[in-house]
Amino acid sequence: MNHGKYVYSQIIEFLPQRVFDKLVKKYGGNKYVKHFTCWNQLLCMVFGQLSNRDSLRDLIVAINAHIGKSYHLGFGKNVTLSNLAKANMSRDSKIFEEFAYYLIAIARKARVNNAFKIKGQVYAFDSTTIDLCLSVFWWAKFRRTKGGIKLHTLLDVNTQIPAFVHITPASVHDMNAMDVLVYESGAYYIFDRGYIDYSRLYKITLHSAYFVIRAKSNLQFNRMYSRRCDKFVGVKSDQIGKLSGFYVSKEYPDKLRKIKFYDQETDRNFVFLTNNFELSAQQVAFLYKNRWQIELFFKWIKQHLKVKAFWGTSENAVRIQVYSAIITYCLVTIVAENLKIDRSTYEILQVLGISLLDKTSVKELFTNMNYKDVKELFDNQLSLSLF
């Protein structure tokens, strides 16, 4: 890294601009644009995420306070409140969405490791609701007097990177988001019981993938035979059988495995369903415990990136901001892995947020410094608990 460059300029060098330019050309993002290009727009949005700006006006004030540095920071020569607002409202959000997925692939590859106890890809799927004012975000109708959107997220448990993000109005039921998932053969998908839909679960089986899901209390299950289980480790029963309800037996005609597990930490019993017959009952329970990591991800991204206070009111502007947050999250991960920064994502964001306009090597910012007082809210070493 060059010492003469601003920290922000060093960071954005990790963004593949050629890929972004191809997407801009694909969707005509720079058509009729003279000065404020899509690339300038992206860098402004990422700067707002890293510097934790509360509103679009707040972001513009911060940029204009350093207007002499705009060229070196990649913002262009004409950043105003109106042109950034218009760009977020009118330019196709697909540009930012596809670029986010490109960075997701890079970040997941950079973070891959063999530390997870179960071999193979493990995903947790869930959604979080972000409340919106219905009178302003009229397109996001949720209830009679309330608006909102849902972020349906497929989290790669091994790398802590979201592999898929689907944005819908909050009124869309969680199960409907399962229809847009593309299942990988041999991968594990973890769901909470709100996703119980046997025809959709059978689709996972047909794709030669596996699921682990918490069963509902009204489960109709005919036991065919039982497997040996170790009650000293919390496994109370391990049964193979079929669904017995008239409709559900047609929706899922194959065998299923039902495991009853007692969790000592919460003093609760849990019943899991899975189509995997090879893993031990303990491993199945372990997989479900890791579903909690997606809840930690939602909590983290809401607290440290701007996905709750939006800088535009149109659906397109909201989508651009959400995908800009994902791009920022992946960018920080890519920088950390490439520079071998042994700090948590939260610590990196905290340091970068106050150092964006410094002319210091990014690597030096994280060398020989004491971070013991920094609290990590998304620590991989948090003890996982069943939910």
N, C-alpha and C positions, 0 to 999 in steps of 0.2 A: 504494500500500500504506500502511495506517495504521501509524504508529510505535508506537502503544499495543498492538498485537497481537503475540502470540508468532509467531515465524517459522513454526512448524508450522501455526498457525491461518491464516496468510497463504497457505501452500502449499495447504492442503486446500480453499481457496476455488475452486481450479481444477478440483475434482472436481464434476461435475454431479449434485448430490444428487437432483434431481427424477427424473432418469433412473434412478438407483439405487433410489429409492423405488418406481418403477413395476415394476422387476424384483422387488423384495421382495414387492410386492402380488401379482404374477404367480405367484410360487412359495410364497406364504404364509409368508414368512420370519419375520414378526413375530407369527405366530399364538400366542396365549397368553403373549406377552412383555409384562412390565410395565415393566421398567427398562432392561435391557441389550439395545438394539435391534441390528438388522443393521448400521445405520450406525455405531453405537458400535463394533461388532465390526470393521468394515472399517478405521476410523481407528486402532484398536489394532494391527491387523495391519500397516498401512502404517507406523505409528510404529516398530514392531519392525523392519521392513525398513530404514528410514532410520537408525535408531540402532544397527543391527547387533547385535541381541540374539541370544544363542546358544541360548536355550531359552525355553519358555513361562514358567517360573518367573522367569527373568532378566528377561523383559519385564514381568511383574507387579510385581516388585521396583522396576523403574525407574519404572513408572506410579505406584505407591503412594508412592514417595519424593516425588512432587509431587502428592499427592492433592488439595491445595487448588486446583490448576490444571486438574483433570480436566474440569470443566464447560467452561472456555474452550478446551480442546484437543479437545473433542467426544467424550470417552470415556464420558460419563454419570456417574452418581453411585455406581455399584455395580460396580466392576471387580474381580473376584476370579479366582483361578486356576481354580476349579471352573466358574464360569459362562462364562469364555472357552473353556475346554476343552470344555464341553458344547456351546457354540455351534458350535465348529469341527467337532465330531463329528456334530451332528444337523441343522444348517441346510443347505439344499440348496446344493451348490457351484456349481450352474448360475447362481445369482445373481451370484457373483463372476466366473464364466467369461464370461457375456454382458456384464457391465460392463467386463471387461478388453477385449473385442473392440470395445466402443463407444469406449473410450479409445484403442485401437490405431488406429481410423479417424481420430480427431482428431489423434493424434501424427503419423501418416503424412501427413496433409494439411498439417500445420504444417511438416514437414521436407522436403516435396517440392522438388526442384531440378532444373535442367537440365544439371548438371555431368557426368553420366555419359555416356560416349562413345557408347553405343548407345541409340537412342530406344526408348521403350516400357518396360513393366514387366518387371523382371528379378528372379526369385526363385531362391533357393538352398534346397534341401530336404535335411535330414539329421536325425539323431537323436543324442542323448547319453544315456548310461546313468548313473543315480545309484544307487549301491549302498546297500542297506538290510539291516538285521539280520533274517533270516528268522523268528527266534523271536518278534520283536516285531511286524514288519510281515508277518504270516502270509499276507495276501492277495496279496502281491507276489512270489510264488514265481518264481525265476529258474533256479537250478540246485538240485542236491540239498541243499546246505547254505548256499545264498546267495539273498538276495532283492534286488529292485531294481525301479526303474521307468525308463521311457524317455520323454524329452521329444522328440516328433517335431515339428520346427519348420520352418515356411516363412518364411524371412527375406526381407524386401524389401531387396534389395541397395542400392538407391538411397537409402533413408532410414535404413537400419540398424534398422528396427523389425520385430519378428516379426509377420507378417500372420496366422499361424495356429499354434496350439500344441495338440498332441494328446497326452494322457497315457495310457500303457498300461503294463501289467506288462512287465518287461524281456524276458520270454520271447517276446513278440510280435515277429515278424520285421519288419524295416524296410519291406519291400515292401508289407506289408499296410496300412501307413499311407497308401500312395498311393491307396487306395480311398476315403478320406474327403476327399481334396482336391477342390476345385471349381476347374476350370481356366478361366482368362480367355482369351478370344479375342485372339490377337496377342501374348500375353505369352511370356516365355522362362523355362523351368524348367531349373535346373542340378542334376544328380545325380552322385553318385559311382557307381562300377561295382557297388556292392552293391545298387543298385536296378534292375539289368538284369532286366526282365521285359517281353517284347515285346508281350504282350497289353495290359499296362497302359500301355506307351509309345504303343501305337497309339491308345489312348483319348485321349491328348493331341492326336494328329494329328486325330482325329475332332472335337475341340473347336476346331479351327483355331488351336491354340497350338503353340509350338515347344519342343523339348527339346535339351539338350546333355548328353551322358553319356559317361563314359569306358568304352571297350569292354573286354571280357575277352579274355584271351589265346587262348581257344578259339573266337573269332568265326569263323563260316562265312559268307563274303561273296563274292558273284559280281559282279565289276566289269563294268559295262556300258560306261562311258567315263570318261575322266579329264579334269580341268580343269587349266588352266595354274596353276602355283604358283611362288612366289618362294622358292627354297631359301635365299636369303641372309638371310631373316627367320625361318627355322626350319621352314617348311612343306615337308615332304619329299614328300607326295603328297596329292591331293585327288580322290577318286573318287566316282562315282555308281553305285549298283548295288542289288542285292536280297539279302536273306538267303537262304542256300541250304539250310539244314537243313530236314528234312521238317516238323517241328512248328513251328519258329520262322517258317518261310515262310508258314504258315497264320495264325500269331498276328500277324505284321506283313507283310501282302502288298504294301505299297506300296514305292516307292523310298526308299533311305536314302543319306545322304552320309557317307563315311568319310574322316577327315582324320588324317594322321600328322604329328605336330609334334615338333620337337626343341627342348627347353628348355635354353638355354645355362647358366642359373643352376644348375640341378641336374644338368646333363649326362645327361639322360634323354630317352627317346622316349615319347611318349604318343599313343594312338589314340583319337579321339573319333568318336562317332556323333551325327548330328543330322538332323532332318527339315526344316531350313531350308536353302534353296538360294540365298538372296539375299545373305547375309552373306559377307564374305571369310573365308578360312581363318584369317587372323590374328584377326579379330573373334570367331570361334568359340573359338579358344584363349584369347582375352582373357576371354570369358564364363566359361569353365571356371576360369580363375585366380581369378575373383571368388567361386567357391564357397568358397574359404578363409575368406571373411569370416564365414560361419556358424560355423566352428570358433573364430574369435576371439570371436564373440558367446557361445558356450557357455562358453569359458574366462572371459570377463568376468563373466557372470552368476553363475557358480559361485563366483568369488572375491569379488564385491562385494555380492551379494544372498543371502538365506537360502533356498537350494533344495537344500542338502545335509544340514543338521542340521534335522530337522523338529520342530515344536512339538506334534505330535499323532501318534498311531499308526494311526488309521483311514484308510481310503482317502479318505473325504470331507475329513478334516482336511488330508491331504497335498495334495489338489487345491486346497483353499482357499488354502493357503500358497503354492503355485506361482503361482496366478492373482493373489494379492496381490503377489507379486514382479513379475509382468508389469505390474500396475496401477501399482506404484511406479516402475518403469522408464519407463512412458509418462508418468506424472505429472511426473517430473523433466524429460523431454523437452519437454512442453507448457509448463511453467514457464519453461524456458530460452528457448524460441522466443517466448513472449509477452512476456517481460521483456528480450529481446534480450541474453541473457547469452552472451558469447563465450567460453565455457569448455567443456571436455569433460565428458561425463556423469560420469566418474570424479571429476573435480575438484569438480563440483557436489555429488555425494554426500558427499565427504569434508568439505566445508565445512558442508553442512546437518546432517550427523551430529553435529557438535559445537555446533550453533547453534540447534537446534530450539526451545529454551526461552528464547532471547534475544528482546528486544523491539526488534529492529532491522529496518529495511526489507530485504527479501530482495535488492532491487536493490543496496543499499549494501554488502551482504556481498561482492559480486563487483566492486566498483568501486575502482580505485586500489590494488590489492593485487598482490603479487608471487607468482606461482605457478610460478616457474621450477624449484623443487625438487620439485614434485609429479610423480611418474612416471605416465604414462598407459599403461595396459595394453591399451586398446581404441582405439588411435589410427587414424583414417582414413588417415593418411599412412604407415602401416606398409607396407613393400614386400610385395606379394603374391607368393606362390610357389606353384608347383604341388604338389599333394599326391598 
